[in-house]
Amino acid sequence: MKKGTWLRNVLMALPVVCLTLAAQAYAATGVPLVFTLAPGINPSQVFLQFISTSGSLTGYYYDSSGVQHSLAANTAYSMSTLTSTTSVGGGAPTNVPAVFISNFPSGRVYINYGTAGLSGMGGSYQPDPMNTQDHFCPANLEEIAC
């Protein structure tokens, strides 16, 4: 082996190894989702749901007592439930509704306003964007075809 070849090969491979490890570390950390409600909106009447088509959702939130809870697919969470003095991490602020998602490979995220989360939804639910009679489409949004 020529003088310096070994070192050159190691130095050429090092960025690939570092980028691969950095990508794996980044993917393992996840993404914080932070929600800002308009003034006057009651956070107990705004709900977040992850409808998973793969059945997979990995994430968490902190409740008002600072206790960490795992998120579950196809479950409604009020914005008041997702508000804590403890940050979910990733630079998310405290005292605002927030969740931290580390795995959600396939599905939809719904946010609704009302007294409860949406019901009758699961991984197979597929909304018809042109159906203004859809019971998930509020009357005041019918003009824009939900």
OpenMM code with the backbone's topology and positions (N, CA, C; nanometers):
from openmm import Vec3, app, unit

residues = "MET LYS LYS GLY THR TRP LEU ARG ASN VAL LEU MET ALA LEU PRO VAL VAL CYS LEU THR LEU ALA ALA GLN ALA TYR ALA ALA THR GLY VAL PRO LEU VAL PHE THR LEU ALA PRO GLY ILE ASN PRO SER GLN VAL PHE LEU GLN PHE ILE SER THR SER GLY SER LEU THR GLY TYR TYR TYR ASP SER SER GLY VAL GLN HIS SER LEU ALA ALA ASN THR ALA TYR SER MET SER THR LEU THR SER THR THR SER VAL GLY GLY GLY ALA PRO THR ASN VAL PRO ALA VAL PHE ILE SER ASN PHE PRO SER GLY ARG VAL TYR ILE ASN TYR GLY THR ALA GLY LEU SER GLY MET GLY GLY SER TYR GLN PRO ASP PRO MET ASN THR GLN ASP HIS PHE CYS PRO ALA ASN LEU GLU GLU ILE ALA CYS".split()
positions = [
    Vec3(0.0850, -0.1170, 0.0000),
    Vec3(0.0000, 0.0000, 0.0000),
    Vec3(0.0892, 0.1227, 0.0000),
    Vec3(0.0573, 0.2177, -0.0857),
    Vec3(0.1362, 0.3396, -0.0945),
    Vec3(0.1231, 0.4203, 0.0331),
    Vec3(0.2260, 0.4964, 0.0579),
    Vec3(0.2296, 0.5819, 0.1757),
    Vec3(0.1150, 0.6836, 0.1671),
    Vec3(0.0332, 0.6931, 0.2715),
    Vec3(-0.0765, 0.7897, 0.2772),
    Vec3(-0.2081, 0.7380, 0.2211),
    Vec3(-0.2076, 0.6220, 0.1529),
    Vec3(-0.3312, 0.5690, 0.0941),
    Vec3(-0.4315, 0.5308, 0.2020),
    Vec3(-0.3856, 0.4649, 0.3053),
    Vec3(-0.4740, 0.4232, 0.4138),
    Vec3(-0.5417, 0.5437, 0.4771),
    Vec3(-0.4645, 0.6451, 0.5090),
    Vec3(-0.5197, 0.7655, 0.5711),
    Vec3(-0.6176, 0.8346, 0.4769),
    Vec3(-0.5839, 0.8423, 0.3485),
    Vec3(-0.6733, 0.9060, 0.2514),
    Vec3(-0.8055, 0.8291, 0.2431),
    Vec3(-0.8016, 0.6962, 0.2419),
    Vec3(-0.9239, 0.6155, 0.2368),
    Vec3(-1.0099, 0.6360, 0.3611),
    Vec3(-0.9468, 0.6430, 0.4760),
    Vec3(-1.0207, 0.6669, 0.6002),
    Vec3(-1.0849, 0.8051, 0.5971),
    Vec3(-1.0085, 0.9047, 0.5542),
    Vec3(-1.0624, 1.0407, 0.5497),
    Vec3(-1.1742, 1.0547, 0.4469),
    Vec3(-1.1681, 0.9773, 0.3384),
    Vec3(-1.2749, 0.9819, 0.2384),
    Vec3(-1.4012, 0.9137, 0.2898),
    Vec3(-1.3881, 0.8094, 0.3686),
    Vec3(-1.5039, 0.7367, 0.4206),
    Vec3(-1.5657, 0.8059, 0.5415),
    Vec3(-1.4881, 0.8834, 0.6133),
    Vec3(-1.5356, 0.9463, 0.7363),
    Vec3(-1.6591, 1.0342, 0.7164),
    Vec3(-1.6649, 1.1205, 0.6128),
    Vec3(-1.7865, 1.2018, 0.5960),
    Vec3(-1.9117, 1.1178, 0.5714),
    Vec3(-1.8991, 1.0081, 0.4977),
    Vec3(-2.0144, 0.9214, 0.4721),
    Vec3(-2.0640, 0.8602, 0.6022),
    Vec3(-1.9726, 0.8106, 0.6837),
    Vec3(-2.0096, 0.7521, 0.8123),
    Vec3(-2.0729, 0.8578, 0.9017),
    Vec3(-2.0134, 0.9759, 0.9082),
    Vec3(-2.0669, 1.0829, 0.9932),
    Vec3(-2.2051, 1.1266, 0.9468),
    Vec3(-2.2251, 1.1414, 0.8149),
    Vec3(-2.3560, 1.1814, 0.7634),
    Vec3(-2.4606, 1.0744, 0.7903),
    Vec3(-2.4224, 0.9480, 0.7759),
    Vec3(-2.5157, 0.8391, 0.8034),
    Vec3(-2.5556, 0.8387, 0.9497),
    Vec3(-2.4587, 0.8517, 1.0387),
    Vec3(-2.4894, 0.8550, 1.1818),
    Vec3(-2.5717, 0.9776, 1.2176),
    Vec3(-2.5416, 1.0918, 1.1572),
    Vec3(-2.6182, 1.2134, 1.1849),
    Vec3(-2.7618, 1.1982, 1.1372),
    Vec3(-2.7816, 1.1373, 1.0207),
    Vec3(-2.9172, 1.1165, 0.9687),
    Vec3(-2.9953, 1.0221, 1.0592),
    Vec3(-2.9295, 0.9174, 1.1079),
    Vec3(-2.9969, 0.8243, 1.1981),
    Vec3(-3.0314, 0.8926, 1.3296),
    Vec3(-2.9412, 0.9733, 1.3815),
    Vec3(-2.9680, 1.0443, 1.5068),
    Vec3(-3.0810, 1.1437, 1.4884),
    Vec3(-3.0820, 1.2146, 1.3748),
    Vec3(-3.1881, 1.3113, 1.3490),
    Vec3(-3.3220, 1.2409, 1.3369),
    Vec3(-3.3254, 1.1288, 1.2626),
    Vec3(-3.4503, 1.0559, 1.2441),
    Vec3(-3.5025, 1.0021, 1.3762),
    Vec3(-3.4123, 0.9658, 1.4656),
    Vec3(-3.4538, 0.9115, 1.5944),
    Vec3(-3.5107, 1.0187, 1.6862),
    Vec3(-3.4748, 1.1438, 1.6636),
    Vec3(-3.5207, 1.2471, 1.7551),
    Vec3(-3.6646, 1.2859, 1.7308),
    Vec3(-3.7058, 1.3051, 1.6089),
    Vec3(-3.8435, 1.3401, 1.5802),
    Vec3(-3.8653, 1.4883, 1.5586),
    Vec3(-3.9933, 1.5262, 1.5587),
    Vec3(-4.0338, 1.6624, 1.5260),
    Vec3(-4.1375, 1.7112, 1.6265),
    Vec3(-4.1163, 1.8291, 1.6844),
    Vec3(-4.2213, 1.8851, 1.7700),
    Vec3(-4.3266, 1.9542, 1.6834),
    Vec3(-4.4524, 1.9395, 1.7184),
    Vec3(-4.5619, 2.0122, 1.6543),
    Vec3(-4.6220, 2.1040, 1.7595),
    Vec3(-4.6189, 2.2331, 1.7329),
    Vec3(-4.6669, 2.3338, 1.8282),
    Vec3(-4.7878, 2.4027, 1.7674),
    Vec3(-4.8916, 2.4236, 1.8468),
    Vec3(-5.0161, 2.4820, 1.7987),
    Vec3(-5.0415, 2.6161, 1.8660),
    Vec3(-5.0850, 2.7130, 1.7864),
    Vec3(-5.1216, 2.8450, 1.8372),
    Vec3(-5.2690, 2.8664, 1.8069),
    Vec3(-5.3467, 2.8907, 1.9102),
    Vec3(-5.4897, 2.9137, 1.8927),
    Vec3(-5.5172, 3.0629, 1.8845),
    Vec3(-5.6171, 3.0985, 1.8079),
    Vec3(-5.6577, 3.2386, 1.7974),
    Vec3(-5.7098, 3.2864, 1.9328),
    Vec3(-5.6933, 3.4147, 1.9630),
    Vec3(-5.7447, 3.4679, 2.0901),
    Vec3(-5.8948, 3.4401, 2.1041),
    Vec3(-5.9351, 3.4025, 2.2232),
    Vec3(-6.0760, 3.3761, 2.2506),
    Vec3(-6.1205, 3.2338, 2.2239),
    Vec3(-6.0345, 3.1520, 2.1625),
    Vec3(-6.0701, 3.0123, 2.1353),
    Vec3(-6.0409, 2.9292, 2.2599),
    Vec3(-6.1391, 2.8529, 2.3033),
    Vec3(-6.1249, 2.7678, 2.4208),
    Vec3(-6.0444, 2.6429, 2.3821),
    Vec3(-5.9262, 2.6216, 2.4414),
    Vec3(-5.8434, 2.5063, 2.4033),
    Vec3(-5.9076, 2.3714, 2.4347),
    Vec3(-6.0071, 2.3692, 2.5218),
    Vec3(-6.0747, 2.2421, 2.5504),
    Vec3(-6.1775, 2.2085, 2.4426),
    Vec3(-6.1961, 2.2984, 2.3439),
    Vec3(-6.2896, 2.2722, 2.2346),
    Vec3(-6.2197, 2.2569, 2.0991),
    Vec3(-6.0883, 2.2417, 2.1017),
    Vec3(-6.0121, 2.2172, 1.9788),
    Vec3(-5.9391, 2.0845, 1.9976),
    Vec3(-5.9572, 1.9937, 1.9022),
    Vec3(-5.9048, 1.8581, 1.9157),
    Vec3(-5.8086, 1.8229, 1.8025),
    Vec3(-5.7096, 1.7426, 1.8369),
    Vec3(-5.6087, 1.6929, 1.7440),
    Vec3(-5.6214, 1.5416, 1.7380),
    Vec3(-5.6193, 1.4867, 1.6154),
    Vec3(-5.6235, 1.3417, 1.5978),
    Vec3(-5.5268, 1.3003, 1.4879),
    Vec3(-5.4521, 1.1941, 1.5138),
    Vec3(-5.3657, 1.1328, 1.4138),
    Vec3(-5.4366, 1.0065, 1.3664),
    Vec3(-5.4832, 1.0079, 1.2430),
    Vec3(-5.5499, 0.8913, 1.1859),
    Vec3(-5.4444, 0.8162, 1.1051),
    Vec3(-5.4050, 0.7012, 1.1558),
    Vec3(-5.2937, 0.6270, 1.0970),
    Vec3(-5.3432, 0.5183, 1.0032),
    Vec3(-5.2953, 0.5212, 0.8795),
    Vec3(-5.3288, 0.4145, 0.7851),
    Vec3(-5.2379, 0.2936, 0.8034),
    Vec3(-5.1263, 0.3119, 0.8715),
    Vec3(-5.0335, 0.2011, 0.8955),
    Vec3(-5.0507, 0.1426, 1.0354),
    Vec3(-5.1293, 0.2097, 1.1195),
    Vec3(-5.1460, 0.1653, 1.2573),
    Vec3(-5.0312, 0.2071, 1.3465),
    Vec3(-4.9368, 0.2816, 1.2914),
    Vec3(-4.8171, 0.3177, 1.3667),
    Vec3(-4.8123, 0.4673, 1.3969),
    Vec3(-4.7918, 0.4993, 1.5225),
    Vec3(-4.7703, 0.6366, 1.5679),
    Vec3(-4.6843, 0.6291, 1.6925),
    Vec3(-4.5716, 0.6965, 1.6896),
    Vec3(-4.4860, 0.7040, 1.8069),
    Vec3(-4.4649, 0.8509, 1.8378),
    Vec3(-4.5056, 0.8903, 1.9553),
    Vec3(-4.4914, 1.0285, 1.9967),
    Vec3(-4.5423, 1.0441, 2.1387),
    Vec3(-4.5309, 1.1656, 2.1894),
    Vec3(-4.5743, 1.1896, 2.3265),
    Vec3(-4.6125, 1.3353, 2.3458),
    Vec3(-4.6726, 1.3618, 2.4605),
    Vec3(-4.7041, 1.4976, 2.5043),
    Vec3(-4.6924, 1.4996, 2.6559),
    Vec3(-4.6890, 1.6160, 2.7122),
    Vec3(-4.6905, 1.6321, 2.8572),
    Vec3(-4.8232, 1.6937, 2.8978),
    Vec3(-4.8829, 1.6418, 3.0053),
    Vec3(-5.0081, 1.6990, 3.0537),
    Vec3(-4.9802, 1.8189, 3.1441),
    Vec3(-5.0850, 1.8769, 3.1996),
    Vec3(-5.0700, 1.9982, 3.2805),
    Vec3(-4.9888, 1.9752, 3.4077),
    Vec3(-4.9738, 1.8489, 3.4488),
    Vec3(-4.8922, 1.8166, 3.5666),
    Vec3(-4.7477, 1.7855, 3.5305),
    Vec3(-4.7151, 1.7890, 3.4013),
    Vec3(-4.5793, 1.7590, 3.3577),
    Vec3(-4.5522, 1.6114, 3.3396),
    Vec3(-4.6574, 1.5298, 3.3369),
    Vec3(-4.6430, 1.3853, 3.3188),
    Vec3(-4.6459, 1.3534, 3.1694),
    Vec3(-4.5480, 1.2744, 3.1243),
    Vec3(-4.5403, 1.2371, 2.9833),
    Vec3(-4.6386, 1.1242, 2.9526),
    Vec3(-4.7089, 1.1381, 2.8387),
    Vec3(-4.8031, 1.0365, 2.7919),
    Vec3(-4.7717, 1.0034, 2.6467),
    Vec3(-4.7844, 0.8766, 2.6115),
    Vec3(-4.7678, 0.8356, 2.4719),
    Vec3(-4.8927, 0.8712, 2.3933),
    Vec3(-4.8727, 0.9102, 2.2681),
    Vec3(-4.9851, 0.9359, 2.1786),
    Vec3(-5.0355, 0.8036, 2.1225),
    Vec3(-5.1638, 0.7964, 2.0953),
    Vec3(-5.2230, 0.6779, 2.0341),
    Vec3(-5.2916, 0.7187, 1.9046),
    Vec3(-5.2754, 0.6379, 1.8021),
    Vec3(-5.3418, 0.6652, 1.6747),
    Vec3(-5.4927, 0.6578, 1.6929),
    Vec3(-5.5652, 0.7358, 1.6125),
    Vec3(-5.7108, 0.7354, 1.6094),
    Vec3(-5.7731, 0.7769, 1.7430),
    Vec3(-5.7036, 0.8617, 1.8174),
    Vec3(-5.7503, 0.9122, 1.9463),
    Vec3(-5.7502, 1.0640, 1.9425),
    Vec3(-5.8557, 1.1247, 1.9974),
    Vec3(-5.8664, 1.2710, 1.9996),
    Vec3(-5.8037, 1.3264, 2.1273),
    Vec3(-5.7268, 1.4339, 2.1125),
    Vec3(-5.6642, 1.5028, 2.2254),
    Vec3(-5.7037, 1.6495, 2.2193),
    Vec3(-5.7576, 1.7032, 2.3280),
    Vec3(-5.7907, 1.8456, 2.3290),
    Vec3(-5.6619, 1.9261, 2.3439),
    Vec3(-5.6641, 2.0467, 2.2930),
    Vec3(-5.5463, 2.1336, 2.3039),
    Vec3(-5.5152, 2.1640, 2.4503),
    Vec3(-5.6175, 2.1663, 2.5360),
    Vec3(-5.5909, 2.1893, 2.6784),
    Vec3(-5.5156, 2.0712, 2.7389),
    Vec3(-5.5430, 1.9498, 2.6917),
    Vec3(-5.4716, 1.8309, 2.7382),
    Vec3(-5.3251, 1.8345, 2.6956),
    Vec3(-5.2981, 1.8955, 2.5804),
    Vec3(-5.1627, 1.8977, 2.5236),
    Vec3(-5.0796, 2.0168, 2.5703),
    Vec3(-5.1312, 2.0948, 2.6653),
    Vec3(-5.0620, 2.2140, 2.7141),
    Vec3(-4.9952, 2.1832, 2.8475),
    Vec3(-4.8668, 2.2183, 2.8598),
    Vec3(-4.7915, 2.1865, 2.9809),
    Vec3(-4.6837, 2.2906, 3.0077),
    Vec3(-4.6405, 2.2944, 3.1313),
    Vec3(-4.5262, 2.3787, 3.1678),
    Vec3(-4.3948, 2.3096, 3.1320),
    Vec3(-4.4043, 2.1845, 3.0838),
    Vec3(-4.2874, 2.1083, 3.0404),
    Vec3(-4.2830, 2.1058, 2.8877),
    Vec3(-4.1705, 2.1411, 2.8300),
    Vec3(-4.1548, 2.1398, 2.6844),
    Vec3(-4.1461, 1.9964, 2.6332),
    Vec3(-4.2041, 1.9713, 2.5165),
    Vec3(-4.1917, 1.8388, 2.4545),
    Vec3(-4.0538, 1.8182, 2.3938),
    Vec3(-3.9734, 1.9238, 2.3885),
    Vec3(-3.8383, 1.9140, 2.3342),
    Vec3(-3.8300, 1.9664, 2.1930),
    Vec3(-3.7127, 1.9573, 2.1365),
    Vec3(-3.6921, 2.0019, 1.9993),
    Vec3(-3.7093, 2.1510, 1.9797),
    Vec3(-3.6956, 2.2282, 2.0867),
    Vec3(-3.7106, 2.3728, 2.0772),
    Vec3(-3.8527, 2.4219, 2.0962),
    Vec3(-3.9461, 2.3325, 2.1262),
    Vec3(-4.0856, 2.3730, 2.1469),
    Vec3(-4.0983, 2.4537, 2.2758),
    Vec3(-4.1797, 2.5595, 2.2741),
    Vec3(-4.1991, 2.6392, 2.3956),
    Vec3(-4.2894, 2.5668, 2.4957),
    Vec3(-4.2964, 2.6197, 2.6153),
    Vec3(-4.3866, 2.5665, 2.7177),
    Vec3(-4.5163, 2.6466, 2.7175),
    Vec3(-4.6142, 2.5955, 2.7884),
    Vec3(-4.7440, 2.6618, 2.8078),
    Vec3(-4.8219, 2.6841, 2.6789),
    Vec3(-4.7960, 2.6042, 2.5782),
    Vec3(-4.8739, 2.6042, 2.4538),
    Vec3(-4.8995, 2.4582, 2.4160),
    Vec3(-5.0070, 2.4302, 2.3434),
    Vec3(-5.0312, 2.2918, 2.3018),
    Vec3(-4.9178, 2.2428, 2.2112),
    Vec3(-4.8642, 2.1253, 2.2437),
    Vec3(-4.7532, 2.0710, 2.1650),
    Vec3(-4.7456, 1.9198, 2.1817),
    Vec3(-4.6988, 1.8535, 2.0768),
    Vec3(-4.6708, 1.7101, 2.0795),
    Vec3(-4.5347, 1.6889, 2.0151),
    Vec3(-4.4754, 1.5744, 2.0410),
    Vec3(-4.3477, 1.5387, 1.9799),
    Vec3(-4.3684, 1.4071, 1.9060),
    Vec3(-4.3448, 1.4078, 1.7748),
    Vec3(-4.3673, 1.2901, 1.6906),
    Vec3(-4.2325, 1.2352, 1.6449),
    Vec3(-4.2086, 1.1069, 1.6720),
    Vec3(-4.0855, 1.0449, 1.6237),
    Vec3(-4.1124, 0.9411, 1.5151),
    Vec3(-4.2396, 0.8999, 1.4985),
    Vec3(-4.2720, 0.8058, 1.3915),
    Vec3(-4.4209, 0.8149, 1.3588),
    Vec3(-4.4503, 0.8505, 1.2351),
    Vec3(-4.5879, 0.8527, 1.1837),
    Vec3(-4.5765, 0.8338, 1.0335),
    Vec3(-4.5533, 0.7078, 0.9899),
    Vec3(-4.5186, 0.6834, 0.8502),
    Vec3(-4.6307, 0.7084, 0.7496),
    Vec3(-4.7556, 0.6953, 0.7916),
    Vec3(-4.8640, 0.7106, 0.6951),
    Vec3(-4.9942, 0.7424, 0.7668),
    Vec3(-5.0634, 0.8440, 0.7189),
    Vec3(-5.1919, 0.8781, 0.7777),
    Vec3(-5.2256, 1.0241, 0.7580),
    Vec3(-5.3231, 1.0706, 0.8353),
    Vec3(-5.3690, 1.2093, 0.8278),
    Vec3(-5.3732, 1.2680, 0.9675),
    Vec3(-5.3643, 1.3998, 0.9717),
    Vec3(-5.3782, 1.4719, 1.0981),
    Vec3(-5.5016, 1.5600, 1.0848),
    Vec3(-5.5944, 1.5460, 1.1794),
    Vec3(-5.7166, 1.6259, 1.1789),
    Vec3(-5.7193, 1.7164, 1.3012),
    Vec3(-5.7652, 1.8371, 1.2806),
    Vec3(-5.7902, 1.9304, 1.3900),
    Vec3(-5.9349, 1.9728, 1.3755),
    Vec3(-6.0122, 1.9581, 1.4828),
    Vec3(-6.1517, 1.9990, 1.4754),
    Vec3(-6.1906, 2.0835, 1.5964),
    Vec3(-6.2948, 2.1588, 1.5782),
    Vec3(-6.3477, 2.2486, 1.6807),
    Vec3(-6.4847, 2.1969, 1.7212),
    Vec3(-6.5075, 2.1786, 1.8498),
    Vec3(-6.6362, 2.1295, 1.8977),
    Vec3(-6.6255, 2.0807, 2.0400),
    Vec3(-6.7204, 1.9976, 2.0794),
    Vec3(-6.7226, 1.9488, 2.2167),
    Vec3(-6.6498, 1.8161, 2.2326),
    Vec3(-6.6131, 1.7531, 2.1215),
    Vec3(-6.5415, 1.6252, 2.1263),
    Vec3(-6.4641, 1.6069, 1.9966),
    Vec3(-6.3746, 1.5100, 1.9973),
    Vec3(-6.3018, 1.4782, 1.8753),
    Vec3(-6.3935, 1.4128, 1.7740),
    Vec3(-6.3447, 1.3938, 1.6542),
    Vec3(-6.4229, 1.3290, 1.5495),
    Vec3(-6.4396, 1.1815, 1.5822),
    Vec3(-6.5566, 1.1268, 1.5496),
    Vec3(-6.5802, 0.9849, 1.5768),
    Vec3(-6.6021, 0.9112, 1.4454),
    Vec3(-6.5913, 0.7796, 1.4513),
    Vec3(-6.6142, 0.6980, 1.3333),
    Vec3(-6.5009, 0.7016, 1.2334),
    Vec3(-6.3844, 0.7447, 1.2783),
    Vec3(-6.2709, 0.7527, 1.1868),
    Vec3(-6.1670, 0.6491, 1.2263),
    Vec3(-6.1017, 0.5945, 1.1279),
    Vec3(-5.9941, 0.4999, 1.1510),
    Vec3(-5.8999, 0.5051, 1.0334),
    Vec3(-5.8061, 0.4155, 1.0298),
    Vec3(-5.7056, 0.4161, 0.9251),
    Vec3(-5.7603, 0.4034, 0.7845),
    Vec3(-5.8804, 0.3452, 0.7694),
    Vec3(-5.9360, 0.3272, 0.6355),
    Vec3(-6.0237, 0.4441, 0.5917),
    Vec3(-6.0483, 0.5413, 0.6802),
    Vec3(-6.1347, 0.6541, 0.6434),
    Vec3(-6.0675, 0.7395, 0.5362),
    Vec3(-6.1391, 0.7632, 0.4278),
    Vec3(-6.0892, 0.8456, 0.3178),
    Vec3(-6.1953, 0.9507, 0.2875),
    Vec3(-6.1699, 1.0783, 0.3191),
    Vec3(-6.2709, 1.1803, 0.2925),
    Vec3(-6.2871, 1.2066, 0.1431),
    Vec3(-6.4088, 1.2384, 0.1040),
    Vec3(-6.4370, 1.2774, -0.0335),
    Vec3(-6.4335, 1.4294, -0.0381),
    Vec3(-6.3319, 1.4895, -0.0980),
    Vec3(-6.3177, 1.6350, -0.0941),
    Vec3(-6.4298, 1.7103, -0.1649),
    Vec3(-6.5055, 1.6437, -0.2500),
    Vec3(-6.6130, 1.7118, -0.3229),
    Vec3(-6.7509, 1.6880, -0.2619),
    Vec3(-6.7602, 1.6093, -0.1552),
    Vec3(-6.8885, 1.5783, -0.0928),
    Vec3(-6.9183, 1.6792, 0.0171),
    Vec3(-7.0024, 1.7764, -0.0122),
    Vec3(-7.0367, 1.8784, 0.0882),
    Vec3(-7.1374, 1.8259, 0.1888),
    Vec3(-7.1889, 1.7049, 0.1690),
    Vec3(-7.2828, 1.6446, 0.2638),
    Vec3(-7.2103, 1.5584, 0.3675),
    Vec3(-7.0796, 1.5474, 0.3557),
    Vec3(-6.9991, 1.4706, 0.4506),
    Vec3(-7.0253, 1.5232, 0.5910),
    Vec3(-7.0571, 1.4343, 0.6849),
    Vec3(-7.0899, 1.4796, 0.8203),
    Vec3(-6.9693, 1.5372, 0.8950),
    Vec3(-6.8489, 1.5259, 0.8386),
    Vec3(-6.7323, 1.5898, 0.8982),
    Vec3(-6.7097, 1.7300, 0.8414),
    Vec3(-6.7945, 1.7720, 0.7468),
    Vec3(-6.7797, 1.9022, 0.6826),
    Vec3(-6.8747, 2.0025, 0.7475),
    Vec3(-6.8249, 2.1013, 0.8227),
    Vec3(-6.9130, 2.1999, 0.8853),
    Vec3(-6.9918, 2.2786, 0.7804),
    Vec3(-7.1132, 2.3161, 0.8151),
    Vec3(-7.2020, 2.3865, 0.7220),
    Vec3(-7.1386, 2.5139, 0.6674),
    Vec3(-7.0628, 2.5848, 0.7494),
    Vec3(-7.0043, 2.7104, 0.7021),
    Vec3(-6.8874, 2.6886, 0.6066),
    Vec3(-6.8440, 2.5668, 0.5877),
    Vec3(-6.7350, 2.5392, 0.4943),
    Vec3(-6.7840, 2.4746, 0.3652),
    Vec3(-6.9158, 2.4519, 0.3533),
    Vec3(-6.9672, 2.3842, 0.2346),
    Vec3(-6.9336, 2.4587, 0.1063),
    Vec3(-6.9251, 2.5910, 0.1131),
    Vec3(-6.8959, 2.6685, -0.0070),
    Vec3(-6.7579, 2.6370, -0.0638),
    Vec3(-6.6659, 2.5956, 0.0199),
    Vec3(-6.5314, 2.5660, -0.0294),
    Vec3(-6.5100, 2.4160, -0.0478),
    Vec3(-6.6183, 2.3411, -0.0460),
    Vec3(-6.6169, 2.1961, -0.0716),
    Vec3(-6.5247, 2.1194, 0.0218),
    Vec3(-6.5184, 2.1631, 0.1458),
    Vec3(-6.4412, 2.0907, 0.2469),
    Vec3(-6.3131, 2.0371, 0.1883),
] * unit.nanometer
topology = app.Topology()
chain = topology.addChain("A")
for resn in residues:
    res = topology.addResidue(resn, chain)
    for name in ("N", "CA", "C"):
        topology.addAtom(name, app.Element.getBySymbol(name[0]), res)
